């Protein structure tokens, strides 16, 4: 269980996150918000990449403070950024080995993990292909593969379905549901259909503030008579509309 309290991130006078508190539990939590809401900043804080200006993170009741605790925490987290980098020189297999070394995994550990991860994300046949030649959907699956290295307890996936066509999105969602069977998964998105397809829990972030946290069922019940094409969209528009 990841608990976060009063997180704030400032860049000079600009406030990216303000008094953000909540928790991430088992299953899939979807972080929903418009572009520019602060979702990527919050994901980077959770990944230990961006230190908060103030506020705390705690895992299973133990606050993360100091370099040693942060390093131990990061070893349990798999992070997929919004833009998955690729290389003209590295094949898919070499790419996973490279990022595995960066995570501190041994050669035997990588040898035992990579085949299963490639099978899990349906990239076995692309192992010897250069990452720069992969399609957008395959790059997303490559990012998921990197995040799965080391068998993390928490997966953080920033806009994993952005730019994918319906078939690619369906395939990725199936892989995410499988990944969530034995770990906590946090997915950020601006697509309400991702909430409907994936979420056990929902967080709504708007202009750096967390406006809603609860189950998918509870989110569906938010002002069901509001404008919108479906109950998720209606709930989202009503939630952010109340803050304007």
Buried (B, 14 or more C-beta within 10 A) or exposed (E): EBBBBEBBBBEEEEBBBBBBEBBBEBBBBBBBBBEEBBBBBBBBBBBBBBEBBEBBBBBEEEEBEEEEBBEEBBBBBBBBBBEBEBEEEBBBBBBBBEBBEEBEBEEEBBEEBBEEBBEBBBBBEBBEBBBEEBEEBBBBBBBBBBBBBBBBBBBBBBBBBBEBEEEBBEBBBEBBBEBBEEBBBBBBBBBBBBBBBBBBBBBBBBBBBBBBBBEBEEBBEBBEEBEBEEBBBBBBBBBBEEEE
